[in-house]
Amino acid sequence: GSLYALMPGDEDKKLKNIRLTLSFYMCHPGKKLIFMGQEALGNPDSNIAKLSMTLNKMYLDLPALHDLDRFATGFEWINCIDHGDGIISFLRKDDFFDHTIFVVCNFSDKEYPSYKFGVPYEGKYKMIFCSEEKQFGGIGVTLSKVKETKEEEFDGRNNSLTLKVLPLSIAFYQYTPYSEEELLQIAEKKVQKIKEKLEKEAIKKAKKLKNLSLKEELETKVNEADLLILKGKEVQKQIKVTSKRK
């Protein structure tokens, strides 16, 4: 029997699994070999053939997918422990920093609206491929969106990226470093945030000192009032003693 026949679930789930399996195969290290007609894996769906042609072209066009696929430097795990989520992620690389491809695979049938990944490079990540694109028979995905990293430590890395992850899908993200102008803008924003934080702390301390000052002033007035009361009581006592003598 074919792989398609052996896959669990209804036809939609079988096709999702075939798209995911083919895409994972093509972005994983190692030379590829698929015989003509085998791309359908036993299913004559023309969308699967279209997916296979797209993946072949990407494999040839993107150096990160083939230049170093025989060397350890061409592959880096981001997270190979799925924690029960069914998600793994990794980088494909060549000798050029800005050719890096970030790959996210979801082998579960669960959707994750906001899934966080730790990434080694700060910058922008643009989705350039998803197995759930409409042209491949998927639900339809917009590739134009660019996601930016946050300076938050996660997965043992200094930066993080939060992405929507579709069920039984795989997505490729092209990495682009920040330009000098963007880095300058980011630095200015950081300085502004630090300045605002220091100003808030200064105002907070000033209020605290003011409150302490007011408290001390109030305590002083209370003490003065207590002294006046004591003096008043002593005067009353003296008046009583004097009146008795008379």
Sequence and secondary structure as in RCSB ss.txt:
>XXXX:A:sequence
GSLYALMPGDEDKKLKNIRLTLSFYMCHPGKKLIFMGQEALGNPDSNIAKLSMTLNKMYLDLPALHDLDRFATGF
EWINCIDHGDGIISFLRKDDFFDHTIFVVCNFSDKEYPSYKFGVPYEGKYKMIFCSEEKQFGGIGVTLSKVKETK
EEEFDGRNNSLTLKVLPLSIAFYQYTPYSEEELLQIAEKKVQKIKEKLEKEAIKKAKKLKNLSLKEELETKVNEA
DLLILKGKEVQKQIKVTSKRK
>XXXX:A:secstr
  HHHHS S HHHHHHHHHHHHHHHHHSSS     TTGGGTT   HHHHHHHHHHHHHHHH GGGTTTTTSGGGE
EEEE   TTS EEEEEE  SSGGG EEEEEE SS  EEEEEEEESS SEEEEEEETT GGGTSS      EEE B
S  BTTBSEEEEEEE TTEEEEEEEE   HHHHHHHHHHHHHHHHHHHHHHHHHHHHHHHHHHHHHHHHHHHHHH
HHHHHHHHHHHHHHHHHHHH 
